[in-house]
Amino acid sequence: MIPSFSRTPNTDVGQRNEVVEFIKAWLGTALAFAVLFSGSARQRGGLQYFLSIDFATILLLAALTAGLGVILHELMHRVVARHYGATAHFVANDGMLVISILIAFTGFLFAAPGAVWHTGYLTKRQVGLIAAAGPITNMVLAVLFLGALAAFRDAGLSRTVVFGLFMGFQVNGILGVFNMLPFGPIDGAKVLNWSAPAFGVLIAIAIAIAFGLPRLLGIPGIF
């Protein structure tokens, strides 16, 4: 899946147009997830499938769910970093965006669409809170998508809307768990470095949302 990194900026970060950087990451992520979720339909349709209404629909749903989840994740890193007085900018990883789209054709997706680069003095606690802001955002989004699915399951929603809600929950649920893993530059490692209790609580909540909440709401078959 998609890890989130926060790094010390290089010399040209402040010169980038952040709106353009976010748009590149959003569109690239949406396209990668659209390829991933198109699955067997893509394989049956060949290259012509990518010009079909079906793929356009999946691409739109991916932009509104997966793409939005990734962008809001990164945006919250930046918001919290700036709240603590750091200079923070998001920069898209163009190479990894292309690679993620290609990998998605294999039925698997691992990509780093970009990173929030920041500079300035930050305490260990502040770094931990900046890191936690991203996964927490995905957890909240996962709950919202699943809540909407549960609330309107008897309302006769179209298959397209239901599929979009499932996609939104799946992607954000997985992002919430994955980004709390305590490895390397992933957010969970920074949270653990700040506070083991905070890390334990957050990863437990992420797992409960992704794997326990669907069963509690009587919505099986998501994972």
N, C-alpha and C positions, 0 to 999 in steps of 0.2 A: 504494500500500500504506500501511503505518502507520508514520509517523515517531514518534520519542519525543523529548520535550522535557524539559529540566530548567530550572527558572526560580526567580527570587527570589520568595518568597511574598508574597501580599497579606495584608491584615489578618485575614481570616477563615479562612485555611487551617488554622491550628492548632485551630480550633473544629469542623472537619468530623469526622464519624465515618469513619475510614479504611476500616473493614470495609464500610460502606455504599458508599463511593466505589469500592472494588475490585469489589464485587458488581455495581454499575451498569456499570462498564467491562467486566467479564467477560460479563455477559448481553447488553449492547448489541453488543459485538464478535462474540459467538457468533451472534447473530441476523443481523448483517450478513453474516457469512461463510456462514451457512446459506442466506440468500437468494441469495448469489453462486453457491454451489456447487450449488444446486438447478436452476439453468439451464433447460434445455429442458423438464424435467419440470414446473417451476413454470408455464412458459408454456402448456403443454398443459392443465394442471389448473385454471388460473384461480384465483380466490380460494378455492375449496374445497380446493385443494391444501394450503393452510396449516393445515387441520384434519386432514390425513391422517397416518397412521402414518409414511409415507415422509419427510414434512417433519420430523416429530418426531424421527425417527432421525438425519437430517442435522443438526438443531439440537443433539442430544446429542453427536454426533461433533465438531461445530464447537466446542462448549463444552470438550470434553476435549482438543482439539488447538489450534485457532486461539486460542480464548479463553484457554486456559491459557498458551499461548506469550506472548501479550501481557501477561497479568498477571504472569507470572514475570519477564518483561523489565523491567517497571516496578518490581517488588518488589526486584530485584537492584540497580537504581539506588538505591533507598532504603536497602537494606542497606549498600551500600558507602559511601554518603554519611554514614550514621550511624556507620559504622566510623571515619571520619575526623573525627568530632566535630561534624558539621553537624546542624542541626535539619532533618529532611526529612519531608515528608508527600506522599502521593499524593492528587490531586484529579481526579475524573472530569470530562471535558468533555461535559456533557449535550447541548449543542447539536450538537457534532460527532458524537456517537453517533447522534443522530437523523438527521443528514445522511448519515452513512455507510450507514445502513440504506436510505435512499431511493436513494442513488447505486448501491447494490448491485443494484438492479433493472435498471440499465443494462448489467450485465455487467462492471462495473469497480468497484474499491474503493480509495478513498483517504480515510483518516480519522486523526484524532488522538484516541484514546479518553480521554486524560488526560495528566497530567504530574506528575513528581516536583518539587515546589517545595522549595527548600532555602535556608537562610541560615547564615552563619558563615564564618569565614576558611578558604579552601581554596587550596592552591597549584595552579599550572597542571597539574602532574602528577596531583594528586588529582582535579581536574575531569576530566582525560582518562581516568583509571581508572574513575571513576563512570560516565562516558559509555560506556566500552567494556564495562562489565558487562552492559548490556542486550543488545547484539548477540551477545556471546559466549554468553549464555544461549540465544538462539535457535539459534546454531550447534550447541551441544551437543544441544539438543532435536531438531534436524533429523537429526543423526547417529544419535540413539537411535531415532527413528521409522524411518529408512531401514534401520538395522541390524536392527530387528525384522522389517521387511518382507523383508529378504534372508535372515535366519535361518529364517524360518517360511514361505518361499514354497512349499516342497514339503510343507507340513503340512496342506494342505487347508483353509486359512482361508476363512471365509465372505466373500462379496463385500463385505458391510458392514464387516467388520474390515479387509479390504484397502483399501477406500475410505478408511476412517478413518486408516490408516497413511500412505496417499498424501497425504491432506489435511494431516496433521501435518507431513510432510516438506516439502511444497510451501510451506505458509504460513511455517513457521519458516525454511526455506531462503531464501525471498524476504525475510523480515524481517531475517535476518542480513546480506544484501547491501545492502538498501535503507537500513537504518539506519547503514551504514558509509559512505554517500555523503557527501562533504565539502562539503555545502551548508547554508547558513543555520543554523537551530537543530538540525539533525539530529546525531545522536551522532558521526558520522564527522568532522564539522567540529571538534568539541571534541578528539577523539583526535588529529587532524592538528595542531591548534594546540599540543598538548602534545608530540607526537613523530612526525615523518614516518616513521621506520623502523617504529614500532609500528603506525601507520596502514597502511603498506604490507603488513606481515605479516598484519594482521587482515583487510583487504579481500581479500587474495589467498586466505586460508583460507576466507573466506565464499564467494567465487566458486567455489573448488575443491569445496566441500561441495555447493553448490546445483547446479552444472553438470557437475562432473567425477566426483564420487563415484558417482552412479547408473550411469554408464557403466562405471566401474571394477568395480562389483559386478554388472554385467550386468543392470541394471534400466532398460531404455530407456523412452522415452515419457513421462517425468515432466514435462519442460519441452519 
